[in-house]
Amino acid sequence: MALDSIAVAQTAADPQAQPGDIVINMRGVEIADVADQISRITGRTLILDPAVKGIVTVTSATPLSPSGVWELFQSVLRANGFSAVRSGRAWRIVPAANAVRDGGVPNRAAGGQELVTRMVRLANVPAADVARVVRPLVATFGSVEPLTSPNAIVITDYADNVRRVEAIARQLDGGGGATFATITLRNGNAADVAQSLQTVLGDQQGGTGARVAADPRSNTVIIRGTPAAVAEARKIAASLDQPGGATPITRMFRLNYADAETVTEVLRGVLGQGESADNPVARSLSGSNSNPFARLSAGSQNLSSLPNSAASTSAGLGNAMQAANAAAAASQSQGLQSQQNQTPQGFSTPELTVQPAPELNAVVVRGTPTAIASIEPLITDLDVRRPQVLIEAAIAEITGDDAEALGIQLGTSGAALQPQGVGTSFDQAGTSLGTILKALNVPAGALISNGLTGNVRIGDDFSILVQALGTSTRANLLSTPQITVLDNVAGEFVSGQNVPFVTGSVLTDSTSVNPYTTIERKDVGITLRVLPRINAGDTIRLQVNQEASSIAEAQTQAASDLVTNRRAITTTVLADNGQTIVLGGLITDDRQDSRQQVPILGDIPIVGELFKSRRETRQKRTLFIFLKPTILRDPADAAAAAKDKYARLRSDELANTRRSSLLLAPPKPRLTVEIDGIY
């Protein structure tokens, strides 16, 4: 039988046979002989493992092509527990169990009878679950291994079976795979509900394969698992999230930029527990203070003025001083007590308790998760870095005073002055000539006044006294106060003197001429108060109170105390970032012409100058106030502004060391062509 089979195989292997004309009919033939005939028909080099032995029967009812013969041979090997594994250009025939170890065709289009290894990636279902389902479908010598990263399974089996197993795995990984959901609780505690769900649903290794986690920040429960597990978890969470069963929780919100007391005051007002704010920053933020430029304290008033009424009704100076000392001590004690008792106060509502922690700059809140979740976005919105505004003001004042006086006086007979001569006297640079002559008991010293004084005698009975004086004063005042403040916070800059002003005087004893005098101290100098508000488009709304005051050199006759010059402006303006605007100004031009003359004679041309005296004065003052706001949004802007001002300070320091004569080399005008140059 064996010889007959070989003969048939040789006929089938006839070189003249055409593709599709090969008929296989081998009965009871050794598998090694079959492999030899297949190698001749298909042209493949086959290497048989020593373990490959056995008798096989192969028949084909219809003619086959060489590729069909090869596929038929692979089926015979598969039926007998062997497999063909490609090794370079040759094929090794080995037991199927060894073929899994020796290799397969990974991820390549292969025939159904070839041994292949393929990795199937999964998107929804865990790889371990899919491997557990498809493992019985793989041959005993094959394998299915789950991977966790990436989520995939690796299948080794015959190509046709691998394709079938892959199709089943794709179906399992369809829309019915794992999903996730977030459940926001309104009454329950997320940590407690998550723990209950985890206990009921189990973990990833068993049960429904659901994973449960809690997010305390948003009071949310996160679930991942099969759709059925997620749906069941929703039902359980809804039943647990019932009103009245919520456990109060405590949260601490640590602030990065905002002030804990300020945020507490805002929350107090929002939750209907509004009270007057004690914190100045909170007042500026909430707008409870109607006057943004109000003084934060009344310390500018002198304590000696407090017992004014008591002093006026007291019988003696001793009682008045005792009352003043007692009032001052009481005022200081109350001030210290108020500072010590000014501890941050929290508040409570039926659902919340809020307490600031200034030492940590945090707000501690205790209440139901729903109530805490409702105020959390507000705290987050309030805790932002607020920009700063650099305010640069410029007060430019130019004044000029000119006065000229010329007088001619005639004397005859007994009115004629005996001494004659000419002298000039000025008291601005030092002691005047007239003062020196008076000190030397020279009679003419009483006749010499400021300016030119001359007496011309004509004969013994006639003299002409001529007096002439011209004065000129020029002043160029430029003040540039600057202040940096937070957005929406009032700031104040004061540079000057604290000058005492008499407010009252009381005689306490008829035998003493020294009265008990009360005074009040006021700031005299440059004062800048501003409240900036940054609007959209870097437009800044500014409430400005600018004041420049000084003590007047000349006192009026009716004034019994100091007289001050005051120039102030209070306005609200809009300015762009970095733009210089003018707040206001004043231009005055005063002229006076005073004449004294003899009637009729003084009107005669030329000759009339001998019978009159003239004085002309002119005062011109030009005052303008400018302002330039600059937004400082981040530390880089603030550092650049500080560096620029420090460089300006160094430049002024160097310029101050240069000495030159103001008379021989008068200083040049300080105002530049560009308005920004004044800064």
C-alpha distance (Angstrom), angle and dihedral (degrees) to the residues before:
residue distance angle dihedral
M1 . . .
A2 3.70 . .
L3 3.78 94.2 .
D4 3.77 91.2 49.0
S5 3.77 90.4 52.7
I6 3.78 92.6 50.2
A7 3.76 90.9 50.3
V8 3.72 91.0 52.7
A9 3.79 90.0 49.4
Q10 3.78 90.9 51.8
T11 3.77 90.3 51.7
A12 3.73 88.7 51.0
A13 3.77 89.4 50.4
D14 3.77 93.6 56.0
P15 3.80 108.8 139.9
Q16 3.79 89.2 -135.2
A17 3.80 91.6 61.0
Q18 3.82 113.1 112.9
P19 3.83 125.6 -136.3
G20 3.77 108.6 -81.4
D21 3.82 92.7 24.0
I22 3.82 98.3 90.2
V23 3.81 115.6 113.3
I24 3.80 118.8 -169.6
N25 3.80 119.6 -153.5
M26 3.80 112.9 160.9
R27 3.78 120.0 153.9
G28 3.80 123.3 -174.8
V29 3.80 94.0 -9.8
E30 3.82 124.2 156.0
I31 3.78 110.1 -105.7
A32 3.80 90.9 -125.8
D33 3.82 89.8 58.8
V34 3.80 90.4 48.0
A35 3.81 90.1 51.7
D36 3.78 90.0 51.2
Q37 3.83 91.9 53.9
I38 3.81 92.1 45.2
S39 3.81 90.3 51.5
R40 3.82 89.9 55.5
I41 3.81 93.9 46.1
T42 3.85 97.5 46.5
G43 3.79 99.6 30.6
R44 3.84 92.3 -127.4
T45 3.78 124.2 137.4
L46 3.78 109.3 -123.7
I47 3.82 124.9 -164.8
L48 3.78 115.4 -166.0
D49 3.76 122.5 -148.9
P50 3.83 113.0 -129.6
A51 3.80 88.1 -117.7
V52 3.79 91.9 60.8
K53 3.82 103.7 99.1
G54 3.80 137.0 134.8
I55 3.81 147.6 95.5
V56 3.80 117.3 -85.1
T57 3.79 135.8 -178.2
V58 3.81 118.1 -145.9
T59 3.80 124.4 -179.3
S60 3.78 134.2 162.8
A61 3.79 123.2 -160.2
T62 3.81 93.3 -160.0
P63 3.80 132.3 40.0
L64 3.86 114.8 -90.6
S65 3.76 136.0 -155.5
P66 3.83 121.2 -126.4
S67 3.81 90.9 -97.3
G68 3.80 89.0 49.9
V69 3.79 90.4 50.2
W70 3.86 89.1 52.2
E71 3.80 92.1 50.5
L72 3.81 89.9 47.5
F73 3.82 89.8 51.7
Q74 3.82 90.9 50.9
S75 3.81 89.4 52.4
V76 3.85 89.7 51.8
L77 3.81 89.9 51.0
R78 3.81 91.7 47.8
A79 3.83 91.1 50.0
N80 3.80 90.8 53.0
G81 3.80 96.6 45.6
F82 3.80 97.4 -99.5
S83 3.77 133.4 114.4
A84 3.80 138.1 -162.7
V85 3.80 113.4 -124.7
R86 3.77 120.5 -171.6
S87 3.79 115.8 -125.6
G88 3.78 110.7 -180.0
R89 3.83 107.9 -58.5
A90 3.80 93.1 -19.6
W91 3.79 133.3 71.6
R92 3.77 122.7 -132.2
I93 3.79 118.8 -148.8
V94 3.82 106.4 -148.1
P95 3.80 137.1 154.7
A96 3.79 111.6 -78.3
A97 3.83 92.3 -117.2
N98 3.81 90.2 58.8
A99 3.80 92.2 44.8
V100 3.79 91.0 66.6
R101 3.80 89.9 56.7
D102 3.78 97.7 39.1
G103 3.79 95.5 53.7
G104 3.76 148.7 -88.3
V105 3.77 139.3 -144.2
P106 3.85 105.5 -80.8
N107 3.80 118.3 -149.2
R108 3.81 96.1 -21.8
A109 3.78 131.7 125.3
A110 3.80 101.7 -99.8
G111 3.75 137.9 167.6
G112 3.77 119.0 -90.8
Q113 3.83 93.3 -107.1
E114 3.81 96.9 51.3
L115 3.77 121.4 102.3
V116 3.84 110.1 -118.0
T117 3.80 139.0 175.2
R118 3.80 118.4 -146.5
M119 3.83 135.7 175.2
V120 3.82 116.5 -142.3
R121 3.81 115.7 -162.4
L122 3.83 118.2 -145.1
A123 3.77 126.7 -153.2
N124 3.79 106.5 -173.5
V125 3.80 113.8 12.7
P126 3.85 121.4 65.2
A127 3.81 112.1 -105.4
A128 3.81 92.3 -126.9
D129 3.82 91.5 59.3
V130 3.83 93.3 50.1
A131 3.83 92.5 46.0
R132 3.78 90.0 52.7
V133 3.82 90.7 53.7
V134 3.84 100.0 45.3
R135 3.83 99.4 37.8
P136 3.85 94.0 90.3
L137 3.83 89.3 54.8
V138 3.82 93.8 61.3
A139 3.82 123.3 85.8
T140 3.77 118.1 -97.0
F141 3.80 91.9 -107.8
G142 3.84 91.6 44.6
S143 3.79 126.8 85.1
V144 3.81 142.3 -145.5
E145 3.81 116.2 -161.6
P146 3.86 124.4 -176.8
L147 3.83 121.1 -139.8
T148 3.79 125.0 -157.5
S149 3.80 98.7 -163.6
P150 2.91 104.8 61.4
N151 3.79 100.6 19.0
A152 3.85 98.0 -119.6
I153 3.81 145.0 116.6
V154 3.84 126.4 -127.7
I155 3.86 114.5 -143.7
T156 3.83 125.6 -166.1
D157 3.82 116.2 -173.2
Y158 3.79 142.3 99.1
A159 3.78 111.9 -43.1
D160 3.80 96.7 -112.7
N161 3.79 92.0 50.7
V162 3.81 92.1 45.2
R163 3.80 89.9 55.5
R164 3.80 90.3 50.4
V165 3.80 93.0 49.0
E166 3.82 90.9 46.3
A167 3.80 90.9 53.5
I168 3.80 90.9 52.1
A169 3.83 91.2 48.4
R170 3.82 90.5 51.4
Q171 3.78 90.3 52.7
L172 3.80 91.5 50.3
D173 3.81 89.6 49.6
G174 3.80 92.6 53.4
G175 3.81 127.8 104.3
G176 3.76 91.4 -51.6
G177 3.85 93.1 68.7
A178 3.80 130.6 102.6
T179 3.80 119.6 -47.3
F180 3.78 136.5 170.2
A181 3.78 137.5 -134.1
T182 3.81 138.6 -175.8
I183 3.79 120.6 -137.2
T184 3.81 115.5 -162.4
L185 3.78 111.5 -154.0
R186 3.78 121.2 -144.2
N187 3.78 100.0 -172.5
G188 3.80 109.8 7.9
N189 3.78 130.3 77.0
A190 3.81 112.4 -104.3
A191 3.81 94.6 -143.3
D192 3.82 93.4 51.0
V193 3.81 94.4 45.0
A194 3.83 91.6 47.5
Q195 3.78 90.7 52.0
S196 3.82 91.5 51.2
L197 3.82 92.5 48.0
Q198 3.79 92.1 49.0
T199 3.78 90.7 52.2
V200 3.82 93.3 49.5
L201 3.82 100.0 39.5
G202 3.80 97.9 38.3
D203 3.79 127.3 -139.6
Q204 3.77 134.0 -69.6
Q205 3.80 94.7 -82.5
G206 3.77 97.7 59.0
G207 3.76 145.6 7.2
T208 3.78 113.2 31.7
G209 3.79 92.4 -18.8
A210 3.81 93.9 -119.0
R211 3.78 125.3 157.0
V212 3.81 119.7 -153.7
A213 3.82 128.3 -167.5
A214 3.80 134.6 169.0
D215 3.82 129.4 -136.5
P216 3.84 106.4 -158.2
R217 3.81 92.8 -173.6
S218 3.82 93.4 65.9
N219 3.84 95.9 20.4
T220 3.81 89.2 -121.7
V221 3.82 132.0 145.1
I222 3.83 117.0 -143.7
I223 3.81 119.3 -154.7
R224 3.80 129.1 -173.9
G225 3.78 123.2 -177.1
T226 3.78 143.6 83.7
P227 3.81 118.1 -25.2
A228 3.78 89.9 -108.6
A229 3.81 91.6 53.2
V230 3.82 91.9 47.2
A231 3.82 91.7 49.4
E232 3.79 91.2 49.0
A233 3.81 90.7 48.3
R234 3.81 90.5 52.9
K235 3.81 90.5 54.5
I236 3.79 92.9 48.7
A237 3.83 92.7 46.4
A238 3.82 91.4 49.1
S239 3.79 90.8 52.6
L240 3.81 91.4 49.1
D241 3.84 94.8 44.8
Q242 3.80 96.4 75.0
P243 3.83 126.9 142.2
G244 3.76 116.3 -99.5
G245 3.75 94.5 27.5
A246 3.79 98.4 80.9
T247 3.77 116.8 120.6
P248 3.81 112.5 -137.6
I249 3.78 113.6 -113.8
T250 3.80 132.3 -162.7
R251 3.80 122.6 -131.5
M252 3.77 129.6 -178.2
F253 3.80 116.7 -154.3
R254 3.80 108.6 -159.4
L255 3.79 108.8 -155.3
N256 3.79 123.2 -140.1
Y257 3.81 101.8 -167.8
A258 3.81 111.5 -2.7
D259 3.81 125.6 82.8
A260 3.82 115.8 -106.9
E261 3.80 93.5 -138.8
T262 3.80 91.8 47.7
V263 3.80 92.8 51.3
T264 3.80 90.1 47.5
E265 3.80 91.1 53.4
V266 3.81 91.2 50.1
L267 3.80 91.3 49.5
R268 3.79 89.4 48.1
G269 3.79 90.7 56.7
V270 3.81 94.9 42.8
L271 3.81 92.4 51.2
G272 3.80 93.0 48.8
Q273 3.79 97.5 -104.3
G274 3.80 96.0 110.3
E275 3.79 120.6 164.0
S276 3.75 134.0 162.5
A277 3.79 110.8 -71.6
D278 3.79 116.9 -119.6
N279 3.79 95.2 -171.3
P280 3.85 113.8 86.6
V281 3.79 91.7 -146.6
A282 3.81 90.4 52.7
R283 3.79 90.1 48.8
S284 3.79 92.0 53.1
L285 3.81 91.2 46.6
S286 3.81 97.7 45.6
G287 3.80 94.0 39.8
S288 3.80 94.2 -131.1
N289 3.80 91.1 137.5
S290 3.78 108.0 80.0
N291 3.81 93.2 -162.4
P292 3.81 109.6 55.6
F293 3.80 91.2 -169.9
A294 3.81 95.9 52.3
R295 3.74 113.7 130.9
L296 3.79 114.3 -103.5
S297 3.79 89.7 -138.9
A298 3.77 138.8 17.3
G299 3.76 94.0 -131.2
S300 3.81 94.5 121.5
Q301 3.79 91.5 78.8
N302 3.79 114.7 91.4
L303 3.80 112.9 -115.5
S304 3.76 90.7 -135.5
S305 3.80 89.9 69.0
L306 3.81 93.8 59.0
P307 3.82 99.0 83.1
N308 3.81 94.2 47.3
S309 3.79 95.2 127.4
A310 3.78 91.9 41.1
A311 3.78 90.7 51.0
S312 3.78 92.1 50.0
T313 3.79 91.9 54.1
S314 3.78 96.8 39.5
A315 3.75 120.3 104.0
G316 3.77 96.6 -137.9
L317 3.76 146.7 17.8
G318 3.80 91.9 -109.6
N319 3.80 93.3 60.0
A320 3.79 91.4 46.8
M321 3.80 92.9 52.0
Q322 3.81 90.8 47.1
A323 3.80 90.0 52.1
A324 3.78 91.2 47.6
N325 3.79 92.4 50.1
A326 3.81 91.9 47.0
A327 3.80 92.3 49.1
A328 3.80 91.8 47.7
A329 3.80 92.0 49.0
A330 3.79 90.9 47.5
S331 3.79 91.5 49.2
Q332 3.79 92.3 49.5
S333 3.80 91.7 45.9
Q334 3.79 91.8 50.4
G335 3.80 90.5 48.3
L336 3.81 92.9 51.7
Q337 3.79 90.9 44.1
S338 3.80 92.3 50.8
Q339 3.80 90.8 49.6
Q340 3.81 91.6 50.1
N341 3.81 93.3 45.4
Q342 3.79 93.4 45.7
T343 3.79 93.2 98.7
P344 3.80 118.6 152.3
Q345 3.79 111.0 -89.6
G346 3.79 124.9 -152.5
F347 3.78 129.4 -161.2
S348 3.79 140.0 -142.8
T349 3.80 136.9 -139.4
P350 3.80 128.5 -177.1
E351 3.81 89.2 -91.0
L352 3.81 104.9 26.7
T353 3.77 143.2 42.4
V354 3.81 115.8 -164.2
Q355 3.80 123.7 -169.0
P356 3.83 126.6 171.4
A357 3.80 120.7 -136.2
P358 3.83 104.6 -158.7
E359 3.80 94.4 177.9
L360 3.84 88.5 62.1
N361 3.82 95.0 28.2
A362 3.77 88.6 -126.7
V363 3.80 139.0 126.6
V364 3.81 117.4 -133.4
V365 3.81 115.1 -153.5
R366 3.79 127.9 -175.4
G367 3.80 123.5 -175.1
T368 3.76 144.9 86.3
P369 3.80 117.4 -29.6
T370 3.80 90.5 -117.0
A371 3.80 93.3 54.3
I372 3.80 92.3 46.0
A373 3.81 91.2 48.1
S374 3.83 89.7 52.7
I375 3.84 94.4 57.7
E376 3.81 97.8 36.6
P377 3.84 95.0 83.8
L378 3.81 89.5 50.4
I379 3.82 92.1 52.7
T380 3.81 89.7 48.1
D381 3.82 91.5 51.0
L382 3.82 91.8 48.8
D383 3.80 93.6 48.5
V384 3.79 97.9 75.3
R385 3.78 131.9 122.7
R386 3.78 107.3 -97.2
P387 3.79 117.2 -144.3
Q388 3.78 121.5 -121.7
V389 3.78 129.0 -133.7
L390 3.80 124.0 -142.4
I391 3.82 107.1 -148.8
E392 3.80 116.2 -160.0
A393 3.79 116.5 -176.0
A394 3.78 127.3 -176.0
I395 3.80 126.0 -160.9
A396 3.80 109.0 -166.3
E397 3.81 116.4 -176.0
I398 3.79 125.2 172.3
T399 3.81 118.5 -174.7
G400 3.77 133.1 178.5
D401 3.83 127.9 -174.6
D402 3.85 121.4 -172.5
A403 3.79 126.4 178.0
E404 3.80 132.0 170.2
A405 3.79 127.5 -178.0
L406 3.84 129.4 -175.3
G407 3.80 124.4 177.7
I408 3.80 132.4 173.6
Q409 3.80 120.7 -169.1
L410 3.81 127.2 -173.6
G411 3.79 126.9 -150.5
T412 3.82 130.7 -174.0
S413 3.75 136.1 -178.5
G414 3.79 108.6 -14.1
A415 3.85 91.4 0.9
A416 3.79 92.4 60.0
L417 3.79 113.7 109.3
Q418 3.75 112.6 -122.9
P419 3.81 102.7 -153.5
Q420 3.73 116.4 64.9
G421 3.77 132.4 -163.9
V422 3.80 145.0 100.8
G423 3.81 128.7 -101.0
T424 3.81 140.4 168.8
S425 3.74 123.4 -148.2
F426 3.85 130.1 -174.8
D427 3.78 127.5 174.0
Q428 3.80 100.2 -171.4
A429 3.82 97.8 84.2
G430 3.82 96.4 39.0
T431 3.80 141.0 -57.7
S432 3.81 111.0 -4.4
L433 3.80 124.2 -124.7
G434 3.80 91.7 -115.8
T435 3.80 91.3 55.9
I436 3.80 91.4 49.6
L437 3.83 92.7 50.1
K438 3.79 89.8 49.5
A439 3.77 90.5 52.3
L440 3.83 89.0 51.4
N441 3.85 90.3 50.1
V442 3.78 91.4 -118.0
P443 3.84 107.5 157.0
A444 3.80 92.7 -141.8
G445 3.80 89.9 61.9
A446 3.79 90.5 78.4
L447 3.82 90.7 56.3
I448 3.81 98.5 51.1
S449 3.77 113.4 89.4
N450 3.82 131.1 170.4
G451 3.77 112.8 -56.2
L452 3.78 126.3 14.9
T453 3.80 118.8 -18.4
G454 3.83 119.6 179.6
N455 3.81 135.6 165.8
V456 3.80 119.0 -161.3
R457 3.80 117.3 -169.0
I458 3.78 121.0 -153.6
G459 3.76 107.1 -167.9
D460 3.78 120.4 -39.6
D461 3.81 99.0 -60.7
F462 3.82 104.9 44.0
S463 3.84 133.9 61.2
I464 3.81 136.8 167.0
L465 3.84 119.4 -145.7
V466 3.81 113.9 -159.9
Q467 3.84 122.2 -169.6
A468 3.81 123.2 179.9
L469 3.82 131.4 170.8
G470 3.78 132.3 170.5
T471 3.84 122.3 -173.7
S472 3.78 128.7 -175.1
T473 3.82 128.2 -178.8
R474 3.81 126.1 -174.4
A475 3.79 124.3 -174.8
N476 3.79 130.4 -179.3
L477 3.79 111.8 -174.4
L478 3.79 120.9 -175.8
S479 3.82 121.6 174.0
T480 3.80 122.2 175.4
P481 3.81 110.9 -174.6
Q482 3.80 114.1 -175.1
I483 3.78 132.3 -169.5
T484 3.82 135.6 174.0
V485 3.82 116.4 -147.2
L486 3.79 137.9 168.2
D487 3.76 119.4 -99.9
N488 3.82 111.4 -84.7
V489 3.82 93.5 8.9
A490 3.80 123.9 114.1
G491 3.80 115.8 -122.0
E492 3.78 132.4 -170.4
F493 3.80 132.2 -161.3
V494 3.84 121.2 -170.4
S495 3.80 126.0 -179.1
G496 3.78 117.1 170.1
Q497 3.77 144.5 64.4
N498 3.78 132.2 -51.1
V499 3.81 99.6 -128.9
P500 3.83 123.3 -168.5
F501 3.81 118.0 -129.4
V502 3.80 123.1 -167.1
T503 3.81 111.1 -116.5
G504 3.79 101.1 173.5
S505 3.79 146.3 -10.9
V506 3.83 128.0 -150.9
L507 3.81 127.7 -172.9
T508 3.78 104.3 -137.9
D509 3.82 98.3 176.9
S510 3.77 127.9 31.4
T511 3.78 91.0 -147.3
S512 3.78 93.5 58.6
V513 3.77 126.1 68.8
N514 3.83 93.7 -160.5
P515 3.82 108.8 94.3
Y516 3.82 125.9 -153.7
T517 3.80 102.2 -105.5
T518 3.79 126.6 -163.9
I519 3.78 121.1 -155.2
E520 3.77 138.3 -168.9
R521 3.77 122.8 -150.7
K522 3.79 120.3 -139.4
D523 3.77 133.3 179.6
V524 3.79 114.5 -108.0
G525 3.79 116.4 -171.3
I526 3.79 136.3 46.8
T527 3.82 118.7 -12.3
L528 3.80 125.2 178.7
R529 3.80 121.1 -177.0
V530 3.78 118.3 176.2
L531 3.81 139.2 166.6
P532 3.84 112.2 -164.0
R533 3.80 125.2 -163.9
I534 3.80 118.2 -172.7
N535 3.81 112.3 -142.0
A536 3.79 133.1 -174.6
G537 3.79 117.4 -58.7
D538 3.84 93.4 27.7
T539 3.79 90.1 -72.1
I540 3.80 112.7 151.0
R541 3.81 124.1 -152.0
L542 3.79 109.2 -152.2
Q543 3.77 129.4 -165.5
V544 3.79 102.3 -163.0
N545 3.78 133.5 -172.3
Q546 3.81 108.8 -178.8
E547 3.78 121.2 178.3
A548 3.80 134.7 174.0
S549 3.80 117.7 -176.8
S550 3.79 134.2 169.8
I551 3.78 139.2 174.0
A552 3.78 111.9 -96.1
E553 3.78 115.8 -121.6
A554 3.81 94.8 -146.0
Q555 3.81 116.3 57.8
T556 3.78 121.6 -151.9
Q557 3.77 119.4 -121.8
A558 3.81 93.5 -120.0
A559 3.80 93.7 52.9
S560 3.79 117.7 92.6
D561 3.82 95.0 -174.3
L562 3.77 141.0 30.4
V563 3.78 120.5 -42.4
T564 3.82 119.9 -147.6
N565 3.76 133.0 -160.6
R566 3.79 110.9 -135.5
R567 3.80 130.2 -169.6
A568 3.80 114.7 176.9
I569 3.76 138.6 160.8
T570 3.83 129.7 -170.1
T571 3.78 117.1 -171.4
T572 3.81 146.3 134.9
V573 3.80 117.7 -126.3
L574 3.80 141.7 168.0
A575 3.79 119.4 -128.5
D576 3.77 134.9 172.9
N577 3.78 122.4 -123.0
G578 3.81 108.6 -77.1
Q579 3.82 93.5 2.3
T580 3.80 120.7 134.2
I581 3.79 114.7 -140.2
V582 3.79 133.1 178.0
L583 3.80 115.7 -119.1
G584 3.80 96.7 -168.4
G585 3.75 145.0 -58.6
L586 3.77 148.3 -164.1
I587 3.79 133.2 -134.1
T588 3.81 118.4 -168.2
D589 3.81 128.6 178.3
D590 3.82 115.1 -177.8
R591 3.80 122.3 -178.3
Q592 3.83 127.0 -176.6
D593 3.81 129.2 -175.9
S594 3.80 116.2 -170.4
R595 3.81 122.0 -176.0
Q596 3.79 135.4 -178.7
Q597 3.82 117.5 -173.8
V598 3.73 145.7 150.4
P599 3.82 109.1 -97.6
I600 3.80 115.0 -104.6
L601 3.79 93.7 -3.8
G602 3.80 92.4 64.5
D603 3.82 90.5 55.7
I604 3.80 94.5 58.6
P605 3.82 110.0 108.4
I606 3.80 115.2 -106.5
V607 3.78 94.3 -16.4
G608 3.81 89.9 59.1
E609 3.83 90.3 69.2
L610 3.81 87.2 74.5
F611 3.82 91.1 60.9
K612 3.82 102.6 49.5
S613 3.82 145.7 54.5
R614 3.86 124.1 -142.7
R615 3.76 135.4 -165.1
E616 3.80 125.0 -176.9
T617 3.82 124.2 -175.2
R618 3.80 132.3 -178.6
Q619 3.78 127.9 -171.9
K620 3.80 120.6 -174.0
R621 3.79 123.9 178.4
T622 3.82 128.4 -180.0
L623 3.82 116.9 -171.9
F624 3.82 128.1 174.9
I625 3.80 131.5 167.3
F626 3.82 119.5 -151.9
L627 3.79 131.0 -173.3
K628 3.79 133.6 -165.1
P629 3.85 122.2 -173.0
T630 3.83 121.6 -163.7
I631 3.81 123.0 -170.6
L632 3.81 116.2 -133.2
R633 3.80 105.0 -163.3
D634 3.81 101.7 168.1
P635 3.81 140.3 16.5
A636 3.80 90.6 -93.0
D637 3.83 91.6 61.2
A638 3.82 91.7 47.0
A639 3.80 91.8 48.6
A640 3.81 91.8 49.2
A641 3.82 91.6 50.8
A642 3.81 91.9 48.7
K643 3.81 91.2 48.3
D644 3.82 91.4 50.5
K645 3.82 93.3 50.2
Y646 3.80 92.1 46.6
A647 3.80 90.0 52.2
R648 3.83 88.4 51.1
L649 3.81 89.4 51.4
R650 3.82 91.8 51.1
S651 3.80 90.2 49.3
D652 3.82 92.1 51.9
E653 3.81 90.0 47.4
L654 3.80 91.0 56.2
A655 3.79 92.2 45.4
N656 3.82 90.6 50.9
T657 3.80 91.8 59.2
R658 3.80 93.1 60.6
R659 3.81 111.4 93.2
S660 3.80 122.3 -159.5
S661 3.79 137.4 154.3
L662 3.77 113.2 -89.7
L663 3.79 90.7 -159.6
L664 3.79 96.6 49.2
A665 3.80 95.9 36.2
P666 3.81 108.9 26.4
P667 3.82 113.7 -158.9
K668 3.78 118.1 -100.0
P669 3.82 122.7 -115.7
R670 3.80 111.2 -75.0
L671 3.78 99.5 -150.6
T672 3.79 111.9 89.8
V673 3.77 130.1 -149.3
E674 3.82 92.3 -104.9
I675 3.77 115.2 64.0
D676 3.81 92.3 -139.8
G677 3.79 88.6 62.9
I678 3.81 91.7 78.2
Y679 3.79 87.7 72.0
